[in-house]
Amino acid sequence: MTKVRRFEDLICWQKARVLANTIHQLTCRAAFSKDFKLRDQILDAAGSVMHNIAEGNDAGTDPEFIRFLKMARRSSSEVQSELYLALDRKYIAESDLKQAYEQADEAKRLINGLIAYLRKSGQNSINKIEESQVDYLADLDDFAAEDDDAPDENLFDDAKTND
């Protein structure tokens, strides 16, 4: 199994990004774009799906990550509900609703799968993510090669000796 290095590696985040972009395209349509309240609400909800997954990935513990994933899942349901308002107001066609609804459903299924995995994996008693459980810690050399302004590793050693 491939280890997740960044939130961008999570398939549920990738699908949530597709959903957010689909919703953006739908809300750019003339009539929809003028309904500021519904447009902003559905755009915020769609963005919230991917943003909560990303934020949860950095939460530090499995239970906290699960909490953010649940928020992402609820935001996906909110998008689905708002799609019906857009359909009722004739901002989108039935086919648009179906496509976006299915994308939101797929994101929810993947989020549910990740939640189930995190619950099952609980590899230590307090469910903290330990360095030994992850493979995405970067070498300082990797950053120094990319950024000439990166701090010198010795700065950290000097700070310890000045205590």
N, C-alpha and C positions, 0 to 999 in steps of 0.2 A: 504494500500500500504506500503510495506517495505521501510524504509528509507535507503538511501545509506550512509554507514559509511566510506567507503574507495573506491578508484577507482577500486579496485579488485572486488567490489560488482556490478559494472556496467556490464551488460550483453554484451554491445557492446565492452568493453575492453576484456572480456573473449573470445569472438569470434575473436577479433583481435589477441589475443595471439595464438589461434588455427591456424589462418592464418599464422602468423609469423613462427610457428613451421613447418607447412606444406611446406612453402617456403624454410625453412632451409633444410628439408629433400630432397626436389627436387634439391637444389643447391649442395648437397653433391655428386651427381652422377658424375661419372668420367668426361665426356665431359663438363657438365655444370660447374663443379668446376674449370675447366681450363680457362673458359671465365671470367676472373677476373672482367672486367668492368661490364658486365651484371649481374654477380653473386652478386657483391657488391651493384650494383644499386637496384636490386630487394630485396635483404636482407635489405638494408637501408629503402626502401619504406615500406616494410612489418613491420619492427620494428617501423617506424614512425607512423603507424596507432595506435598501442597500446600506444606508448609514448606520442603522442599528446592528446589522451583521458586522460591519467593519469595526464599530466601537466595541461590540461584545468580544470580538476576536482579541482585543487588547485588554480585556477585563481582568485577567490574572488568575481567575478561578473558574472551574467548570460551572458551578451554580450561577455565578455572575454572568458568564457567557450565555447560559441558558435563559437567564432573565432577559437579556437583550434580544436573543433569538425569538422569544415569545412576543416581545414588542414588535419585532420585524414581521412576524406572522400576523399579528393583529392589524398592522398597517396594510398588509397585503389584502386582508379582508375588507378593510376600509376602502381601498381602491376599487375592489369588486362592487361594493355597494354604491359608490359614487358613479361607477360606470352606468348603472341603471338610471341614475338621475340624468346623466348625459344623453342616454338613449331616449328617455321620456321627453326630454326637451328638444329632441331631434338634432342634437349636436353631433351625434355619431350614428352610424348604421348598425344594424344587428350583427353584421359580420365583424365590425370593429370591436363591438362588445365581446363577441365570442373570442376573438384573437387575444385581446388584452386580458380577458377573464381567465383564459387558459394559461397565459403567461404567469398571472398572479397565482393560479392554482399550482403550477409547476414549482414556483418559488416556495410556496407553503409546504408542498410535499418534501422538497429538499431540506427546508428548514426543520421540518418534523424529523427527517432522517438524521440530521446532525444532532438534534436534541436527544434522540434515542441513543445515538452513538456516544454522546458525552455522558449520558446517564449510565450507560452500560460500562463504559471504560473506567469510570471512577478509580483510577489506578492507585491512589493513596487515600488514606482514611479521611483527610480533610479536603480532598479534591483540589488541591493546589496544583497548578501547572509548574513542574520543576524543570530545570535546565536539562536534566537527563531525559525528559519526555519529549522535548522539542528539538528540531534540527534547523532552526532558523536564526541562530545567534551568529552574527557576522564577525569576522575578524576585523580588528581596527585597521589592519593593512588594506583591507578592501576599500574602506572609506578614504584612507590616505591616498590611495592610488587615484581615486576619482576626484578628490577635493584637495587642492594644494593648501587651502586654509584650514584643514582639519587640525585639531589640537594634537600636539606632540604627546605620545604615550607617556613620556617622562614627566609631564605636568601632573599626572595622577600620582606618580611616585613622590614628587616633591611635596604635594599637598599632605601626604601621609607623614612625611618626616617633619613637617612644620607643626604638627599637633602638639 
